[in-house]
Amino acid sequence: MSDKALRVIKRSDLIFENSVAKVIANRNSPEIKLAGFSSGPFEEGNEYEVYYWVAKELEKAGIVHYRDEENLDAARLYKVQWTERVQTAGQISKLQDSFYPKSRRCILELKKEAAKDPEKIREYEKVKQLTQDIVNSRLKKIVSIASAPAQTEQILRNLTDEERFLYEYLYNLISRWRTQILEYGETEE
């Protein structure tokens, strides 16, 4: 299980790294050429779409910053947490496909910032707790729907790739267990 789960998580991260991010240029910059790849030129104040991995490097260089809606923060996580809490066990809301990769990056970035700036520790802890609450809430719902009869695609389409893997694994495990527990002894006679 853990090797397969890790592959799903790594694949999700790879897909996210190669997804398009919206950025705004902080300053003018000429076209940047890498081996077989180019980005730019950038004009200050204009919005651009670039691969996430490129945006990350451009941000480090001070050339661009992410549009606000591209980032996760405590306020956005609080809204997701609230949505998860108000739904019943059988309901699961739609998350961005990139929710988990963005969450991991947000927590890691805040952890780095908190190591340099003690005032960031509180924000780091809040974001980490909100994310954990969201994961726990969704995990309970996934276990619940995996324990029920097969779900419709309408319910399952709201799961991220990572969650879909977990659902399918649990559903198969629970179904096998249920069959074995009910049929044990019938084959021994």
FENCORKA-V775458 format. One line per field, one symbol per residue. phi: phi as a letter, one per 20 degrees, with the letter a starting at -180 (. if undefined). burial: b if it has 24 or more other ideal C-beta (glycine too) atoms within 12 Angstrom, else e. Layout:
# FENCORKA-V775458
phi=???
burial=???
This chain:
# FENCORKA-V775458
phi=.fffffffffffffffgdeedeccfebfbfgdddgmbcbnfddgneecdcfgffgffffgemeccffgffeebgffffffffgffeefgedcfedggegfgffffffffffffffecgfegffgffffffffffgffffgffffffeeggeefgfffeefgfffgfgfffgffffffffffedgnfeef
burial=eeeeeeebbeebbeebbebebebbbeeeeeeeeeeeeebbebeeeeebebbbbbbbebbeeebbbbeeebbbbbebbeebbeebeeeeeeebbebeebbbbbbbbbbebbeeeeeeeeeeeebbeebbebbebbbebbebbbeebbeeeebeeebbebbbbbbbbbbbebbeebeeeeeeeeeeeeeee
